[in-house]
Amino acid sequence: MNRGQRSAPITRYLALVIVGVVIVSIAVISSFAYLESRERLISTEYDHRNFTASSLVQNQQVMDHDLSIFDDLFTDRMQEAFPQLIAEYGRTGGDVASMDLAGVKAGLGDGYDLYVIDPDGMIAATTYLPELGFNLSSYPGFEATLTAMRLGDEFVADRVVQENVNGTYRKYAYHPTPDHRYLLEIGLKDEVFDRRSEIYSPLSLEQLQAANPSLMSVSVYNLLKHPIGSGRAVDDPLRTAALDQAIQTRSTVERADPANATLHHYLFVDLLDPRYASDPSLVIELVYSTSPLDQALLRLTFEYLMITFFAVALGVIVAVGISSRVSRPIRGIIADVEQIAGGDLDHPLTRIGLDEFDRLQRSIERMVGQLRAQIAAVRTSEQQVRQQNEALEHRVEERTRELSAANEEIRLYMDILTHDINNALTSALVLSESLAEEIEDGPRNRPSRIADAIRQSAGVIACVNRVEQLRHLDLPLEDVELDREIRTVLMQYPEISVEYTGTDAVVRGDGFLLEVLVNLLGNSAKFGGPGVRCWIRVEPEAEGVRVSVEDDGPGIPDPDKGRVFGRSTRCDRGLPGSGLGLFIAASLVHRYGGRIWVDDRVAGDPAQGAAFRFTLRRGDAPSAT
């Protein structure tokens, strides 16, 4: 049969009907099988998650039960200590301020701390000063418990818990005062509490991942949202909101994170026991990766698509014999289109002679013509963009060279001006001093003022040079003995009375650390005047040390405290200066990773002197400070 002969429509319809029946049949069968397999995969994943959750909850409940047995071993010991505390309360007639808590503590022996809690839940008196004034009502749901214990008549023991100051394990117990005005509390600290870790043995992540590979991490939080063990700190609002919801509802909360392909489960483990004062309930955060399930579903989809494809292909093969007269012209068109798709846009389409195919060929030819025009337009646009990019890069390079040259020129002018002005000031200073020596009669203060002004100008130039050095400073930080630096500075100011007891601190700094101390001590000497007294103190902090330079000079008014470290900022204190010394000190402290501020030496009274304080990071070497 030649290509110009028109095919009978029944052949085409018959082929389409056969292929359609095959496709529909395969699609129905494949869909049912796919949905069943998909449901099985999802159900298996849910079973793994439920098993993981139940295993963790049971593990926590078992550990909590064992820990409660351990904690109860000390209950009788604490109950025996309360009569002395109650007797002391009775001795003072209920006057908490007059109670000798230290004496009662000494009578009870080591490990005890005593507390008196007022009706608002505030610690009104204690032998453990870090918690004085702490409000226990801030714990979730604890306010009602405190009130019930204060109004009751019974001794109530608590579990061994971590204190809020430094995480030390303590066991607490409570007893109301006879007049129910206060709640007495005893805290017990014992080295044996550290052995609770031998009982607390949660399931490891590796054990859980062996049963559920999709599990990424496990974190445990208490009702204060503090992590327990190796849990991650609450560092984002979404986790905080989920923990709050789980704690408030005392139920499990689920949060999906599609962006990271993770699913977060927050399991509320209810460990509340009415026998104890506190609620040791926990929230366990389980982070699952949804990628394994998504990949499994994707593979399942691909497999069924491939099965469907091959089944349809087989059905098409069956229909090929019937529709061969229709498929031959279609193959001819496909070959022509593939030739065009390969880049030969001038390839002619073979004329078939059938009306439908002729219209299809004309449509393809129009499409190819439009594609040819679009390709030409794209190439023109690419050429224009390339030219614009080259011109822009050329202009950027020119501007960069101009800026570099300008910077070098500015630095050259700066060096020339500094050098020449210093030379001029040196000559003027020598001449003014010589003039002052040659004047035998009359006032000599005018040459002295000239010399002082020259020295001040030289100091300004030196400050400007230090600021320029700071801008280009690239010295690595190293361990520096702070005591050596302080004593070196003190040798430069023998006329100042300075109280300093020494320090063993090693801090992170460099050769410019002296500038900080020189500027601060020089500031006290300048504004304090003759007879000023100074104190230098070094105090440890969590991650370093805090250095204080205090004086009994005129002090700094409160409105000026926030701006004394600004560049060229001078407070109206009646003396000349560049205003750069404190700016240099602040810049160096910030470079070392610390902070700097100014206080009153006597709080609330600026007239009693100023106290400049700054922090430095602790060095790698051991320190006794």
C-alpha positions in Angstrom: 0.0 0.0 0.0 1.5 3.4 -1.0 1.4 6.4 1.3 -1.1 8.3 -0.8 -3.8 5.8 -0.3 -6.4 6.7 2.4 -6.9 4.1 5.2 -10.3 3.0 6.2 -11.5 4.6 9.5 -12.5 1.3 11.0 -8.9 0.1 11.2 -7.9 3.1 13.2 -10.9 2.9 15.5 -10.3 -0.8 16.1 -6.7 -0.3 17.0 -7.7 2.5 19.4 -10.4 0.4 21.0 -8.0 -2.5 21.6 -5.3 -0.3 23.0 -7.9 1.5 25.2 -9.3 -1.7 26.6 -5.9 -2.9 27.4 -4.9 0.4 29.1 -8.1 0.6 31.1 -7.8 -3.0 32.3 -4.2 -2.7 33.3 -4.8 0.7 35.0 -7.6 -0.7 37.1 -5.7 -3.8 38.2 -2.4 -1.8 38.8 -4.2 0.9 40.8 -5.8 -1.6 43.2 -2.4 -3.4 43.6 -0.5 -0.2 44.0 -2.9 1.2 46.6 -2.7 -2.0 48.6 1.1 -2.0 48.6 1.2 1.7 49.4 -1.1 1.2 52.4 1.0 -1.7 53.6 4.2 0.4 53.4 2.6 3.3 55.3 1.1 1.0 57.9 4.4 -0.7 58.5 6.1 2.7 59.0 3.3 3.8 61.5 3.8 0.5 63.3 7.5 1.1 63.7 6.9 4.6 65.0 4.3 3.4 67.5 6.6 0.6 68.6 9.4 3.2 69.1 7.2 5.5 71.1 5.8 2.8 73.3 9.3 1.4 73.9 10.6 4.8 75.0 7.5 5.5 77.2 7.8 2.1 78.9 11.6 2.6 79.4 11.1 6.0 81.0 8.3 4.6 83.3 10.5 1.7 84.4 13.5 4.0 85.1 11.2 6.5 86.9 9.9 3.7 89.1 13.4 2.5 90.0 14.5 6.1 90.6 11.6 6.7 92.9 12.6 3.7 95.0 16.1 5.1 95.2 14.8 8.6 96.1 12.6 7.2 98.9 15.7 5.8 100.7 16.4 9.3 102.1 12.8 10.3 103.0 13.0 9.2 106.7 16.3 10.9 107.1 14.8 14.2 106.0 11.6 13.8 108.1 13.8 13.4 111.2 15.4 16.8 110.5 12.2 18.9 110.5 11.5 19.1 114.3 14.6 21.2 114.8 13.5 23.6 112.0 9.9 23.8 113.3 11.3 24.4 116.8 13.4 27.3 115.6 10.4 28.8 113.9 8.4 28.6 117.2 11.3 30.1 119.1 11.2 33.3 117.1 7.4 33.5 117.3 7.1 33.1 113.5 9.6 35.9 112.8 11.4 34.6 109.8 14.1 37.3 109.8 15.1 36.3 113.4 15.4 32.6 112.6 18.9 31.2 113.1 18.9 28.9 110.0 22.6 28.6 109.9 22.6 27.3 113.5 19.9 24.7 112.6 21.9 23.7 109.5 25.0 23.2 111.6 23.1 21.1 114.0 21.7 18.9 111.2 25.1 18.2 109.7 26.7 18.4 106.2 24.5 18.3 103.1 21.5 20.1 104.4 20.1 23.5 103.3 17.0 25.2 104.8 14.4 27.3 103.2 11.3 29.3 104.3 8.7 29.9 101.5 6.2 32.7 101.9 2.5 32.4 100.7 3.5 33.8 97.3 5.9 31.0 96.6 8.9 33.2 97.2 11.9 31.9 99.1 12.0 34.4 102.0 15.0 33.0 103.9 17.5 30.3 103.2 21.0 29.0 104.0 21.6 28.6 100.2 21.9 32.2 99.2 21.9 31.7 95.3 18.2 30.8 95.6 17.2 33.6 98.0 14.2 35.4 96.5 13.6 32.8 93.8 9.8 32.3 93.1 9.0 28.6 93.1 5.5 29.4 91.6 7.3 29.9 88.2 7.4 26.1 87.8 4.3 24.9 85.8 1.5 23.9 88.1 3.6 24.1 91.3 1.9 27.1 92.8 -1.2 25.1 93.7 0.9 22.4 95.2 2.8 24.9 97.4 -0.5 26.3 98.7 -1.9 22.9 99.4 1.2 21.8 101.4 1.3 25.1 103.3 -2.4 24.8 104.3 -2.0 21.1 105.1 -0.6 19.4 108.2 1.6 16.7 106.8 5.2 16.2 105.9 5.6 15.9 102.1 8.7 14.4 100.5 9.8 15.2 97.0 12.0 13.3 94.5 15.6 13.9 93.9 15.6 16.8 91.4 18.1 19.2 89.8 18.2 22.6 91.4 17.6 25.6 89.2 20.9 27.4 89.9 23.7 25.0 88.8 22.0 21.7 88.1 23.2 19.9 91.3 21.0 17.0 92.4 19.1 17.6 95.6 16.2 15.9 97.4 13.6 18.3 98.9 11.0 17.8 101.6 8.3 20.2 102.9 6.4 20.8 106.1 3.9 23.6 106.9 4.5 25.9 109.9 2.1 25.4 112.8 0.3 28.7 111.9 0.3 27.9 108.2 1.8 31.2 107.3 4.9 29.7 105.8 6.1 26.5 104.2 9.3 25.1 105.5 11.6 23.3 103.1 14.7 21.2 103.6 17.1 20.3 100.8 19.6 17.5 101.0 22.7 17.2 98.9 24.5 13.8 99.0 27.3 12.4 96.8 25.3 9.2 96.5 22.8 11.1 94.3 25.3 11.0 91.5 24.8 7.2 91.4 21.3 7.8 90.0 23.0 7.7 86.6 23.6 4.0 87.2 19.8 3.6 87.3 19.0 6.0 84.6 19.8 4.0 81.5 17.5 5.1 78.6 17.4 3.2 75.4 20.2 4.4 73.1 19.6 5.9 69.7 21.4 2.9 68.1 19.1 0.5 69.8 16.0 2.4 68.6 17.4 2.8 65.1 18.0 -0.9 64.8 14.2 -1.3 65.1 13.3 1.9 63.2 15.9 3.1 60.8 13.8 6.2 60.0 14.5 7.6 63.5 17.0 10.4 63.4 17.3 11.7 66.9 15.7 11.4 70.4 15.7 14.3 72.9 14.1 14.3 76.4 12.9 17.5 78.1 11.5 18.2 81.5 8.4 20.4 82.2 10.7 23.5 82.2 11.7 22.5 78.6 15.3 21.9 79.7 17.0 19.1 77.9 17.9 15.9 79.9 21.0 14.0 79.1 22.2 14.6 75.5 18.9 16.4 74.4 19.1 19.4 72.2 18.4 22.8 73.8 15.2 24.6 72.8 16.6 26.8 70.1 13.7 27.6 67.8 10.1 28.9 68.2 8.5 25.9 66.5 10.0 23.4 69.0 9.1 25.7 71.9 5.5 26.0 70.8 5.2 22.2 70.3 6.7 21.6 73.8 4.3 24.1 75.3 1.4 22.5 73.7 2.4 19.0 74.8 3.0 20.2 78.4 -0.3 22.1 78.6 -2.4 19.4 77.1 -0.3 16.5 78.6 -0.7 14.7 75.3 1.3 13.8 72.2 1.9 16.6 69.6 3.0 16.0 66.0 4.8 18.6 63.9 5.8 18.1 60.2 8.7 19.8 58.6 8.4 19.2 54.8 11.3 21.5 54.1 13.7 19.2 55.9 11.8 16.0 55.2 11.3 15.3 58.9 8.4 14.5 61.2 8.6 15.6 64.9 6.6 13.6 67.6 6.4 15.1 71.1 5.4 12.3 73.4 4.2 13.4 76.8 5.3 10.8 79.5 3.0 11.3 82.5 5.0 10.5 85.6 3.0 12.5 88.1 2.7 10.8 91.4 0.5 12.4 94.1 2.9 11.2 96.8 5.5 13.7 95.7 5.5 17.5 95.5 7.0 17.9 92.1 5.9 16.6 88.7 8.7 14.6 87.0 6.8 14.2 83.8 8.8 14.4 80.6 8.4 15.2 76.9 10.3 13.0 74.4 11.0 14.5 71.0 11.3 11.9 68.3 12.6 13.2 64.9 11.8 10.9 62.1 13.1 11.2 58.5 10.3 10.9 56.0 12.8 10.3 53.2 12.9 6.5 53.5 9.1 6.2 53.3 9.0 8.8 50.5 11.7 6.9 48.6 10.0 3.6 49.1 6.7 5.1 47.8 8.6 6.6 44.9 10.2 3.2 44.1 6.8 1.6 44.4 5.2 4.1 42.1 8.1 3.7 39.6 7.8 -0.1 39.7 4.1 -0.1 39.1 4.5 2.5 36.3 7.1 0.2 34.7 4.8 -2.8 35.1 1.9 -0.8 33.6 4.1 0.4 30.8 5.3 -3.0 29.8 1.7 -4.4 30.1 0.5 -1.6 27.9 3.4 -2.1 25.5 2.4 -5.8 25.2 -1.2 -4.8 24.5 0.0 -2.4 21.9 2.0 -5.1 20.2 -1.2 -7.2 20.0 -2.9 -4.2 18.3 0.0 -3.5 15.9 -1.0 -6.2 13.5 -4.5 -4.8 13.2 -3.4 -1.2 13.0 -0.2 -1.7 10.8 -1.7 0.4 8.0 -2.2 3.3 10.4 1.1 2.9 12.3 3.3 3.2 9.2 2.4 6.8 8.3 2.6 7.6 12.1 6.2 6.2 12.2 7.1 8.3 9.2 5.9 11.4 10.9 7.8 10.4 14.1 11.0 9.9 12.1 10.6 13.3 10.6 9.9 15.0 13.9 12.9 13.2 15.6 15.1 14.4 12.8 13.9 18.0 13.4 14.2 17.5 17.2 17.8 16.5 16.6 18.5 20.0 15.3 17.8 19.7 11.6 15.1 22.4 11.4 15.2 22.4 7.6 14.3 18.7 7.3 11.2 18.4 5.1 8.1 16.4 6.3 7.1 13.4 4.1 3.7 13.9 2.6 1.3 11.2 3.5 -1.9 12.3 1.7 -4.3 11.7 4.5 -6.3 14.7 5.7 -5.6 14.3 9.4 -1.9 13.8 8.9 -1.7 16.6 6.4 -3.1 19.0 9.0 -0.7 17.6 11.5 2.2 18.1 9.2 1.1 21.7 8.5 0.9 22.3 12.3 4.4 20.9 12.8 5.8 23.0 10.0 4.3 26.2 11.6 5.7 25.1 15.0 9.1 24.5 13.5 9.0 28.0 11.8 8.1 29.6 15.1 10.8 27.7 16.9 13.4 28.8 14.3 12.4 32.4 14.8 12.6 32.1 18.6 16.0 30.4 18.4 17.3 33.3 16.3 15.9 35.8 18.7 17.4 34.0 21.7 20.8 34.0 20.0 20.6 37.7 19.3 19.6 38.3 23.0 22.5 36.2 24.2 24.9 38.1 22.1 23.6 41.4 23.5 23.8 40.1 27.1 27.3 38.9 26.5 28.4 42.3 25.2 26.7 44.1 28.1 28.4 41.7 30.6 31.8 42.3 29.1 31.3 46.1 29.2 30.1 45.9 32.8 33.0 43.8 33.9 35.4 46.3 32.2 33.8 49.2 34.1 33.9 47.3 37.4 37.6 46.5 36.9 38.3 50.2 36.1 36.4 51.4 39.2 38.2 48.8 41.3 41.6 50.0 40.1 40.5 53.6 40.8 39.3 52.8 44.3 42.6 50.9 45.1 44.7 53.8 43.8 42.6 56.2 45.8 43.0 54.2 49.0 46.8 54.0 48.5 46.9 57.7 47.8 44.9 58.4 51.0 47.3 56.2 53.1 50.3 57.9 51.5 48.8 61.3 52.4 48.1 60.1 55.9 51.7 58.8 56.4 53.1 62.1 55.0 50.9 64.3 57.2 51.6 62.2 60.3 55.4 62.2 59.6 55.6 65.9 58.8 53.2 67.1 61.6 55.2 64.9 64.1 58.4 66.5 63.0 57.0 70.0 63.2 55.5 69.3 66.6 58.8 67.9 67.8 60.7 71.0 66.7 58.1 73.2 68.2 58.2 71.3 71.5 62.0 71.6 71.7 61.9 75.3 70.9 59.1 76.0 73.4 61.0 74.1 76.1 64.2 76.1 75.2 62.2 79.3 75.3 60.8 78.4 78.8 64.4 77.8 80.0 65.7 81.1 78.6 63.0 83.2 80.2 64.5 84.4 83.4 62.0 87.0 84.4 58.3 87.2 84.1 55.6 84.6 83.8 56.8 81.2 82.4 53.4 79.6 82.2 52.8 80.7 78.6 55.7 78.6 77.0 54.6 75.7 79.3 51.0 76.0 77.9 52.5 76.0 74.4 54.4 72.8 75.2 51.4 71.2 76.8 49.3 72.0 73.7 52.1 70.5 71.5 52.1 67.4 73.6 48.3 67.1 73.4 48.5 67.4 69.6 51.2 64.8 69.5 48.9 62.6 71.6 46.0 63.1 69.2 48.3 62.1 66.3 49.4 59.0 68.2 45.7 58.1 68.8 45.0 58.6 65.1 47.9 56.3 64.3 46.5 53.7 66.7 43.1 53.9 65.2 44.7 53.4 61.7 46.6 50.4 63.0 43.4 48.9 64.5 41.7 49.2 61.1 44.4 47.1 59.5 45.3 45.0 62.5 45.7 41.3 61.6 47.6 40.0 64.6 46.5 36.5 65.8 45.1 36.3 69.3 47.3 34.4 71.8 47.4 33.6 75.6 48.5 36.6 77.6 49.3 36.7 81.3 47.0 39.5 82.6 49.0 40.2 85.8 52.2 41.0 83.8 50.3 43.4 81.5 48.7 45.2 84.5 52.0 45.6 86.4 53.7 46.9 83.2 51.0 49.6 83.0 51.3 50.4 86.7 55.1 51.1 86.2 54.1 53.9 83.7 52.0 55.7 86.3 54.1 55.8 89.5 52.4 59.0 90.6 49.0 57.3 90.9 47.9 55.5 94.1 46.6 52.1 92.8 45.4 49.2 94.8 45.9 45.9 93.0 46.3 42.4 94.6 47.4 40.5 91.6 45.9 37.7 89.5 46.8 34.4 87.8 44.4 34.8 85.0 45.5 34.0 81.4 43.4 35.6 78.7 43.1 35.9 75.0 44.8 39.0 73.6 47.8 40.4 71.7 50.4 43.1 72.0 47.8 45.8 72.1 46.2 44.6 75.3 48.4 47.2 77.1 46.6 50.0 75.2 43.3 49.1 76.9 44.8 49.4 80.4 46.9 52.4 79.6 43.9 54.3 78.2 41.6 53.5 81.2 44.2 54.2 83.9 45.4 57.3 82.0 41.8 58.5 81.9 41.5 58.2 85.7 44.8 60.0 86.1 43.8 62.8 83.7 40.3 63.5 85.1 41.0 62.5 88.7 43.8 65.0 89.1 46.6 64.9 91.7 45.9 62.6 94.6 43.4 60.4 92.7 43.1 56.9 94.1 42.5 53.9 91.8 41.6 50.3 92.2 42.2 47.5 89.7 40.2 44.3 90.3 40.1 41.0 88.3 37.1 38.7 88.9 36.3 35.4 87.3 33.2 34.9 85.0 31.7 31.9 83.3 33.7 32.1 80.1 36.5 34.5 81.1 37.3 37.3 83.5 36.0 40.8 84.3 38.6 43.6 84.8 37.5 46.8 86.7 39.5 50.0 86.8 37.9 52.3 89.4 38.8 55.8 90.7 37.5 58.3 93.2 37.6 61.1 90.7 34.7 63.3 89.5 32.9 60.4 87.9 30.8 60.4 84.8 27.1 61.6 84.7 24.5 59.1 83.8 23.6 60.8 80.5 27.2 60.5 79.3 27.8 56.9 80.2 26.3 55.5 77.0 28.5 57.6 74.7 31.9 57.8 76.2 33.3 55.0 74.0 32.2 56.6 70.7 34.7 57.9 68.2 35.9 61.4 69.1 33.2 61.6 71.8 34.2 63.8 74.8 32.2 64.4 77.9 32.2 67.9 79.3 34.6 67.3 82.2 36.7 70.5 81.9 39.8 68.9 80.4 41.2 68.8 76.8 41.5 65.5 74.9 41.0 63.9 71.6 38.2 61.6 72.8 40.0 58.6 71.0 41.5 56.8 74.0 38.3 55.2 75.2 37.2 54.5 71.6 40.6 52.6 71.1 40.1 50.7 74.3 36.5 49.7 73.3 37.7 48.7 69.8 40.4 46.4 71.2 38.1 44.8 73.8 35.6 44.0 71.0 38.4 42.6 68.9 39.2 40.2 71.8 35.6 39.0 72.0 34.7 40.9 75.2 32.5 43.9 76.1 33.2 47.2 77.9 31.0 49.6 79.9 31.2 52.2 82.6 29.4 52.2 86.0 29.5 54.4 89.1 32.2 53.3 91.6 29.5 53.8 94.3 26.1 52.7 92.8 23.8 55.6 92.2 26.3 58.3 93.1 28.4 59.4 90.0 30.3 62.0 92.1 32.1 59.2 94.0 34.1 58.2 91.0 33.9 56.1 87.8 34.3 52.3 87.4 35.3 51.2 83.9 34.8 47.4 83.4 35.6 45.1 80.5 35.6 41.3 80.0 38.2 39.1 78.3 37.9 35.5 77.2 39.8 33.0 79.2 43.0 31.6 77.6 43.8 27.9 76.9 46.4 27.8 79.7 45.1 26.7 83.2 44.2 29.5 85.6 43.8 29.6 89.4 41.6 32.8 89.2 
